[in-house]
Amino acid sequence: MALRGVNVLTKARYADVTKYCDLLSRLEADGGLPPRLGDNSNGNSLDTASPTAAWTNNSMDQIEFDRFADEYHDQHRENVAVTGEAPEYFAEYKIKKLRQAVDGDRVGASHICDFGSGIGNSIPFFRRHFPEASLTSCDVSERSLALSDQRYPNSTNYLLIENNRIPSGPDAFDVVFSACVFHHIRHEQHAMWLRELHRITKSGGLIAIFEHNPLNPLTVRAVNTCPFDVNAKLIFARDLARSLVGTGWVLPRIRYNLFFPRRLARLRPLEDKLHWLPLGAQYVALARKA
């Protein structure tokens, strides 16, 4: 079916994206890109034995994420201190960008799913920027969901992910949001979860996946020094875009974000014009369900 409100890429723009992907592929092959997270100097993936690296066994994942739940906020605050901002700045930044995408694509947002919602850092900003929306938070960590409910009671619905399935009916959400979750999932499992998110999204709905950018050396350093990211494996934007297409999503596009730390905050109004530049600390992968 035709999607209302979708700006279809022109042939010229598509050609630019293709050239960019090819360029990144050549750079990576020549060793010109930072190392992928999860790969050590011997070429052995550090995430192979880690329960946090994949959501393939929910009981193990729950134990690992439950262990980090109580200390997550303090560790995250310490890890991002070098930027001059608190975790709340980054949480709200993503929701603001989601609001822009929803408005730009003219997508209804009456029902939103926060996939991998953790301890609920995004909840107050969903309430601020999507005040009329029904929000559902889902995660594999029961402890994280309990902490979220304690922090923001009566603010969201909760779903505990078990047995590699989100306990929701099909076509339930207008918008599916994920903030820095997929780098904790084994890359070979990305397609399974993208299909599951596709299943619960309404026709014409939007998916927005925010991820760390492995092309940004400061991001790589931050992830390498973050305790709860010890087994993370970052995802190149082009790979995530291809996975979206391969799992039924349409019109994927990438926008890079977070170019300037607080000491250069006066330059932040330029960030919207730099969304094409693959040097931002993070990026968002957007796509629609036909």
C-alpha positions, -999 to 999 in steps of 0.1 A, spaced: 0 0 0 11 36 -5 23 54 26 9 88 34 34 115 44 65 96 34 92 115 15 104 90 -10 141 91 -18 148 105 -53 170 84 -76 198 109 -71 196 107 -33 195 69 -35 226 69 -57 244 91 -31 235 66 -3 247 37 -24 280 55 -31 284 62 6 278 26 16 303 14 -10 329 40 3 325 27 39 328 -8 27 361 0 10 374 19 40 366 -10 63 383 -34 39 414 -12 39 415 -9 76 406 27 76 377 24 101 379 21 139 377 -16 151 343 -31 156 334 -33 193 335 -69 204 366 -78 184 400 -82 201 434 -81 185 433 -118 179 401 -115 159 381 -134 185 348 -118 194 346 -109 230 308 -112 230 306 -149 223 302 -161 258 283 -132 272 246 -132 282 244 -95 276 255 -97 240 224 -115 228 187 -119 237 187 -155 226 183 -169 261 160 -147 281 167 -163 315 204 -156 312 199 -121 298 175 -113 326 201 -123 352 227 -101 336 206 -70 330 189 -74 364 224 -73 379 232 -40 363 197 -24 368 203 -9 402 237 7 393 229 16 357 220 52 362 251 61 383 274 42 359 258 59 329 261 93 345 298 87 352 304 74 317 289 104 299 304 130 322 332 138 297 306 153 274 296 179 301 260 166 300 239 144 323 221 112 310 189 131 310 202 153 281 208 123 259 175 107 268 155 138 259 176 144 228 164 111 213 128 117 221 130 152 205 145 136 174 117 110 174 91 138 176 107 154 146 106 122 126 70 115 136 59 150 126 80 150 94 65 117 83 30 127 96 28 94 115 1 89 141 17 83 175 -12 73 197 5 40 207 43 39 212 65 9 221 98 15 239 118 -17 230 145 -24 256 132 4 279 155 -5 309 149 15 340 127 41 323 151 69 315 130 80 285 96 80 302 95 116 315 105 128 280 79 107 263 53 123 286 67 157 278 69 154 240 41 128 234 17 138 262 -13 121 246 3 88 236 -2 55 252 33 43 261 44 7 265 78 -2 279 92 -36 272 124 -53 284 139 -87 292 149 -75 327 121 -78 352 142 -59 378 147 -30 353 109 -28 347 103 -28 385 127 1 390 111 19 362 77 16 378 91 28 411 107 59 394 76 68 373 45 51 387 14 50 365 33 65 335 35 35 311 23 0 304 49 -28 309 56 -60 290 82 -85 300 99 -100 270 103 -138 273 110 -167 250 122 -143 223 88 -128 219 72 -95 228 39 -103 245 18 -81 223 -7 -87 195 1 -78 159 -3 -43 145 -5 -28 180 18 3 178 21 33 156 57 39 166 84 15 178 114 32 195 147 16 206 176 35 223 210 18 222 197 -17 226 207 -35 194 244 -34 201 236 -57 231 220 -83 208 241 -107 187 242 -94 152 229 -127 138 198 -122 160 190 -87 147 168 -99 119 147 -120 143 140 -89 165 134 -66 136 108 -90 123 92 -92 158 91 -54 159 76 -54 124 49 -78 136 37 -55 164 38 -23 143 7 -10 125 7 -7 87 22 27 79 40 28 113 75 41 120 105 24 136 133 45 151 165 28 163 191 49 179 226 34 181 262 44 189 283 53 158 313 31 155 329 56 131 332 81 159 364 74 179 351 91 211 320 69 210 342 38 206 363 49 236 332 56 257 317 22 250 350 4 256 352 20 291 316 15 301 310 -15 324 276 -24 311 288 -22 275 318 -45 281 302 -71 257 286 -46 233 293 -49 196 286 -17 177 266 -16 144 275 2 113 246 23 101 246 8 66 244 -27 81 213 -18 102 197 -2 72 202 -33 52 188 -55 80 157 -33 81 151 -38 44 157 -75 47 131 -79 74 102 -61 56 107 -25 65 107 1 37 122 35 30 151 32 55 172 63 61 200 72 85 205 105 104 236 111 124 233 130 157 253 145 186 282 162 170 291 188 197 298 184 234 285 209 259 315 233 256 306 237 219 268 239 226 266 271 206 272 250 175 243 226 182 218 244 160 239 232 131 234 196 139 202 192 119 221 203 88 249 177 95 226 146 97 243 132 65 278 134 80 289 100 95 308 116 124 281 121 149 284 102 182 251 84 175 227 78 146 191 70 142 179 44 117 143 52 105 120 30 84 83 24 78 60 -6 77 42 -8 43 
